[in-house]
Amino acid sequence: MEQIWWVLVATAAALLIPLFKIAFSKSKPLRFSKKIAESPDPEPESEASQSVELSAPSNSPPELPVGEYEVFLSFRGPDTRLTFTDFLYTYLVQAKIRTFRDDDELRKGETIGPELIKAIEESKIGIPIFSPNYAASKWCLQELAKMVECKRKKGQVILPVFFYVEPTDVRHQRGSYKQAFEEHSKKFDKKTVDEWRAAMEEVGALKGWVVKDSIWQGATIQNLFSAVWSALRREYLLVTDSLVGIEHHVEEMMKLLDLDSKEVKIVGIHGVSGIGKTTIAKAVYNKLFEQFDHCCFLEDVRGTLQEYGGTVKLQNKLISSILKVEADIDNVSQGVNLMRNRVLKYKLLIILDDVDKKFEFDKILGHADEFSPGSRIIITTRDRTVLNRLKVHLKYEPPAMNPEHSLQLFSKHAFGEDSPPEEYAKLSSDIVSTAAGVPSALKDVGSRLSGEDRAVWEETLMKLKDKASENGNLIS
């Protein structure tokens, strides 16, 4: 009897343990396999190169706050739910792109509900997947019409997929689409059907992706993902502070970066704290990011390196930002190998902000000559000798702001205007003259004085003059 009892316990454990593993695996983030990360020469297209640990996709869209969706997928469930749409949805979600996956099998009533309308309106990209039976669904047509409305009013991007249908058949409602519209004409008023036809014609004329037997679906999804990411990253631009005269700095940086050259170039921006190094780097990033395969802005490099395991933390940030997955790097050499094998094959724009003498280029990024042709690295630092030690020969030192630009920047923050009102003109000029053309000081003092009465201004001027005479700077 005891033997039978133990057999039953062992059998139950064998059945339950895998279930627990599956349940817990759903909460795991996307991580690189350590074995692959350490591989010295993985094959990009091999099965091993795809060995990443994926979290199991949910059967329904994730619970997200209102307005958090970036991509809306519109599709005919029976046609593509378990194939192309599922592959695309999984690809987008694993890249941390917040995606709403609709399914007309779950809809009720004659019209799409308010939650679907809100999801479409708040998404930045709509992807209608035109399949043979797409037009047969009144809900799909309502979604399509709503996407077209958002495209016209808000500039929403629409990226159509033609799944075993010809774009011309979609555009002109031929074949199965003609039959579907004939049926709709019997049930819906002419105005509604005409609106659907117009939406179908407009989206059918857009550049999209055709899926058929002779085309690999995996490659199509990868290309579609690249288009999604390119459209989304316009929203991810680093917001720059207002820096008067920024155009001149960007022009000087563009000369040094020389984008026409296929060489890998490293450019350093150096100067005193508050002179605008980070703002200039952000402005350059905003101007150039679309010309590279991947970009990364690593801020506060100096502060990160002061933390325990700072070098590995920087590597994880860099790799995760570029590959759009969570890197699980344990040591420096593993990170360098992963950079070499996975990251450096892309044309990159990398900005390393606030670097100090503790920064070691090779230990974080690998060798500069291993970067893909045309890549650019920008380093900002307070210390010019850091650039000398890193053998960065292309350097830019932002000059102090001239008096005219200084007064304009100060006025923007103090009054919200390009110039001060007449009654504050003399006080403003006196305060600006103590800042020695340092943008951060001008912005800080201007913001603090905004809305204050004249007595506070005069008191502040006296304190600033005393401080300037003591240590020769205004940085508070």
N, C-alpha and C positions, 0 to 999 in steps of 0.2 A: 504493500500500500504506500509506503514512504517513497519507493522508487517511482511509482505512478505520479505522486504529488510533485516530485522534482521535475519529471518530464513535462507536466502541465505548466509549471512555473517557467521552465526554460523556453517552452514553445511560446508562451505569452510574451516573454521578454523579446524573443526574436521577432515577433510581430509588431510590438509597440515601439521598440527603439528606433527603427527606421522612420516611423511616423513622427516621433519627437524630433528627429534630425531634420525632417522636411519642414516641420512647423517652425523650428528655430531658425532654419536657413533663410526664411523669408524676410527676416529683419536684418540680414547682413548686407552691408554696402558692397558695391562693386570694388573688387580688389585685384591687384595683379598677383598672379601666382609667383611666389618667391623663387621657385625653380626656374621659371621662365625669365624672371628679372635678372637672374644671375647667369643666364645662358650667354656665352660669349659671341655666338653668331647665329641667332635664330633666323629661320626662313619666314619672310613676311606672309606668305600664302599657305604655309604649312598648317596642319591641324594643331601642332604644338603652339604656334604663334597666337592662336586664338584661345589658349588655355587661361581664361580669366574666370574668377568665381563670380557668378551672377546671382543677384537676388531674384527669387521667383516672382514673375510679374503678377500683379493682382488681376482678378477677373473683372474688376470695375475700376473706373478712374479713381486716383487717390483722393483722399479727403484733403482739400486745400482751401485756404481762405478765399473769399470772393475776390476776383480780379487777379488770381495767381496763375491762370492758364496762359500759356504762350502759343500753343498749337492746338487747333481744332481739327479732328479727323472726321470727315463725313463719308460714309460708305454704306453699301447694301450688305447687311449682315450675312445672308446665305452665300453670297458670291465670294467674299474675301475675309470674313471674320476670322477664320482659323488659318489663313495663309498669309497673303501679302500684308493685310492690315495688322495682323498680330505681330509679324516680323518687324514692321516699321514702328509700331507702337513700342515694342520692347527695346528697339534700338534707340529711340528717342528718350525713353524713360531712363535707360541705363546711362545715358549721357546727361542726365539730370535736367532734361528739357521737360517742363511741366506740360503734359499733353492730355487733352480731353478726348477720350475715345467713345464716340457715340455708337449706338447699335439700334437700328430701327425695330428690331425684335422686341425691345423693351419699351417702346413708345405706346402711349394710350391716346385715344381720341383722334380728332381730325386734324389738329394743328400741333406743332411743336410747342412744348411748354416754356414757361418763362425762364427756367433754369438753363435750358438749351440756348435760348436767345441771349441770355447774359453771358454764357460761355463763349458764344460766337463773337459777341460785341467786344469782349475783353481780351480775346486772343489776338496776338499780333500776326499770326499766320493761319490761313485756312487751307486744308489739303482735302479737296474732294477726290475720291477714288472712283472714277467712272468705270463701272463694270457693265456687263450686258444688261443687268436688271436694275441698274441704278435709277433710271428714269421712271421705272414702274412704281417707285416709292414716293408718295406725296410728301413724306417727311424729308427725304433727301432733297427734293426740289425746293422745299421751303427753306432748308438750311442753305442751299446754294444761293437762292435769291437773297437771303440775309447776308451772306458773305459778300455778294456783289454790292449790296447796299453799304456795307462797312468799308469795302474797297473804295467806293466813291466818296464817302463822307469822311473817313478817317485814315485812308491810305493803307488799309489792311492788305497784306501780301497774300495772293492766292497762287498756290503751286499745284496744278492739276496732275493727276496720274490717270493714264488711259490704259485700263487693265483689260486686255483682250477685246478692246474696241478701238476703232479708228478715230482719231481726232476730228476728221471731217464728218463722220457719222454723228458725233456728239454736237458739233457746231451747227450742222444743218438738220439735226433730228432725223436721221435715216436708220434703216434697219430696225432693231429692237426698240430704238428710241422713238421712231415714227409710230410704231404700234402702241407704245406706252402713252404717247401724247394723244393719240386717237381715243384711247380709253379715258384719259383724264378729261378730254373735251366733253364727254358724255356726263361727267359727274360734277365738274366745277365750272364756274362762270368764265366767260371769255377773258376778262381782265386778268384774272388769276393765272390762267393758262398762258396768256401772252407774256406775263411777267416772268413765268418760269422759262418760257422759250427764249426770251431776251437774255436772261441770266445764263442759260445753257449756251447760247450763241457767243456771248462775251467771253465766258471762261473757256469754251472750246477753242477759241482763237488764241489763247495764251500759250506761251511756250511751256511744255510739260514733259512728262516721262511716259514713254510707251512701254508696256509690258506685254510680251507675247512669247511664244515657244522659242524663238531664236535669240532671245535676250535673257541674260542671267539676272534673276530677280535680286540676288545679293548685291551685285554691282549697281543696279538701279537704286536700291535702298541707300547704299553708301553715297551715291551721287546726289540723291534727294536730300539726305542728311546734310551734306556739305552746303547745299543751297539754303536749307533751313538755318544752319548755323551762321552762314554769311548774312542772312537777313536779320537774325536775332541779335547778332553782336553789335549792330548799329545801336541797339538799345543799351548795350553794356559799356558804352563809351565812358571813360573816366571823366567826370565833371571837373573842369578846370576853374580855378578862381579867376576873377576878373583881373587881368594884369595888363595895364595900359602899355601899348607898344609891343605886345606879344608877337605881332607879325614879323617884326624885325628879327627877333630871336629865332623864330621858326625858319626864316629864310637863311640865316647863318648856319643853323643846324642842317638844313637841307643840302647846303654846299658841302659840308663835311661828310654827310651820309652818302651822297653821290649814288642815288638809286639806280642809275644806268649801269653802274659797275657790277659785275658778277662776283667780285671779291667779297669775302666776309669782312665787314668793317665794324670796329669798336670805337665809339665816340664817347668821350668823357665830358661832363658838364661840372665845373668846379667853381667854388666861390663861397663867400661868407654865408652864415645861416640867415635865411630870410630874404636872400637876393632874388629868389624865384626859380631855383633850379628844378624843383619838382613840378612847378606849374609849366615850365617850358617843356619838360619831358612829357607831361600829360598832353600838352598841345600837339607835340610831334606825334605822339601815339595816335591821337584822334585823327590826325591828317593822313597817317600812313597805314593804319591797321588793315585796311581792305586789300592792300597789295601783298600781303603775306599769307602763307598757309595757316599759321597759328601765331598768336601773340600772347605775351604775358607781361604784366606789370607787377614786379615784386617790390612792395613797399617796405620801408623800415628794415632794410637788410642789417644795418648796424645793431638795432635792438634785438632782432631775432638771433643773431650770432652770439649775443650775450647770454641767451638762455641755454639751459642744459640741452645738449643734442641739437644746437642751433643749426649746424650745417645740414644735418639730415632733415630738419624741419623745412629748411629752404628748398632742399631737393624735392621733398614731398609736395610743397606748394607749387613749385615750378612744373613738375611732371603732371600733377593733377590738373593744373590750369590749362596745360597744352593738350593733353590727351583726353580731358573731360571725364576722367574716371578717378577714383580714389586710389592713389599710389600708397603702397604699404611698404615703404623702404625702412630697413632696419639699420643699415650702416652705409657709410660714405661710398665704399667701393661698389656696393650693390646699386646705389643711386647713379653713379657715374656710368656703370655698365648699361643701366636702363636708359640713361640719356643717350648713350652712344648707339644702342641697338634700336631704340624706339622713337626717340625725340628728334635727334639731329638730322634725320633723313628729310625733315620738312624745312621749307624756307621760313625762318623764324624772325620775329621782332621781339626782343627781350629787353625790358628796362629794369635795371637794378638800382633802386632808389636809396640814397643815403648809405653809401658804402664807406667803411673805414679800413684801417690797416689790418684788421683781423680777417678780412675777406680774401679767400684764395680761389681764384677763378677755376683752376684745374680740378680742385676737389669738389666743386659744386656742379660745374657745367661740362667738364672734360676739356679737351684741347680745342682752341679756337679754330684750328685748321681742319677739324672734323665736322664743322657746321656745313650745312648745305649752301651751295653758291647763292649769293644774294642776301644771305641772312645779315641782320643788323643787331648789334648790342649797344645799348646806351647805359652809361654808368653815371650816376650823380654822386658827388662827394664834396665835403667841405675842404678836404685836404688834397692839394695838387700832387703831393708826393705819393699819394695812394695810386694815382694814375701812372706815375713814373714807375713805381714798383711793379704794376701790372703790365707795363710796356704798352700803355695806351698812348699812341702818338697823335691821335686826332683829338684835340681839346678845344672846349669853348668855355670862356669865362664871361658870364653876363655882366655888362658894365652897370654901374649905378644908374638909376633912373635920372633923367635930366629934370630940371626944376618944373618944366611945363607938364610932363607926364606925372611927376610926383604929386603936383597939386590936383591934377585930374583924378588920379587914383584915390587920394585922400578925400576929395569932394564926393566921389561916388559912394564912399562908405559913411561919410558924415552927413551928407544931404540928399543922397540919391540922385545927384546931378553931376554933370561934368565940371562944373565950376561953382564956387561958393557964392552965396548971396553977397551983395555989396557990403552990408554991415559986418560980415564976418570975413571979408577978403583979407584984411591986414593980419588978423589973428591966424587965419588959415595959413598964410604965407610964412608967418613966423614959426608955426608948429612944423610945417613941412620942411623948413630949412634945418631943423634939428634932427631930422630923420636920415639925413645923408643918403637919400635915394634908395633906402631899403624898403621894398614893397611890403613885407610882412609887418614892419613897424607902422607904415602909413595906414594899412588896413586896420590894424589893431587899434591905434589911437583914434582913427576916424570913427570906427564902430562904437568905441567907448563914449565918444563925445556926441554921438547922434542923439538929438532930442534934449540935450542938456542946455541949461541957461548959460548966459555969458560969463557969469562968475565962475562956473566950473571950468569953462574954457581957459580963462585967465589963470586960474589956479594950476590947471594942468600944464600950461605953457611954462610957468615958473618951475614946476617940478622937473619938466623935461630938460629945461636949460641947465638946472643944477646937476641932473644925472649925466647929461652930455659932457659937462665940464669935468665931472669926476672920472668917468671911464671912457669917454669918447664914443659912446654908442647909445642908441635909444632902445635896444631890444629889452623888453620888460621881463 
